Amino acid sequence: CPVMIIVTRFDWTTIYVARSIVRLELVLVNLIIVYCFVRISPWQMLSNVKVSIFAAVIMGFMGYILLEINSSLWWTILVIFICIIVYVILIFQYKNERLILCEFLKKLKNKK
């Protein structure tokens, strides 16, 4: 991706912001393509994942705030685990998402 080649000259924040913008652009393009060919509204597609988007936004804000406290490696790893736990807790608050995750865990358990 040419954007990544250009922004690698800058700091880490610039790299992940540029990468996020490129990903959002790809999501928007895919929403438009699906609407043009399948006639599914982008709003309908987004409403199907609104719980995940909500949980990801809350987790992201919390992770950002916690990382402002300290920037050591161990603290960063701890914050990652805290964010995972918060995300799962938020997802489990909704029945449909809970059923999907439980079914996934059962299939994962049966594979072993």
Stockholm file with secondary structure:
# STOCKHOLM 1.0

chainA/1-112         CPVMIIVTRFDWTTIYVARSIVRLELVLVNLIIVYCFVRISPWQMLSNVKVSIFAAVIMGFMGYILLEINSSLWWTILVIFICIIVYVILIFQYKNERLILCEFLKKLKNKK
#=GR chainA/1-112 SS CHHHHHHTTSCHHHHHHHHHHHHHHHHHHHHHHHHHHHCCCHHHHHHHTHHHHHHHHHHHHHHHHHHHHCCCHHHHHHHHHHHHHHHHHHHHTSHHHHHHHHHHHHHHHHHC
#=GC SS_cons         CHHHHHHTTSCHHHHHHHHHHHHHHHHHHHHHHHHHHHCCCHHHHHHHTHHHHHHHHHHHHHHHHHHHHCCCHHHHHHHHHHHHHHHHHHHHTSHHHHHHHHHHHHHHHHHC
//
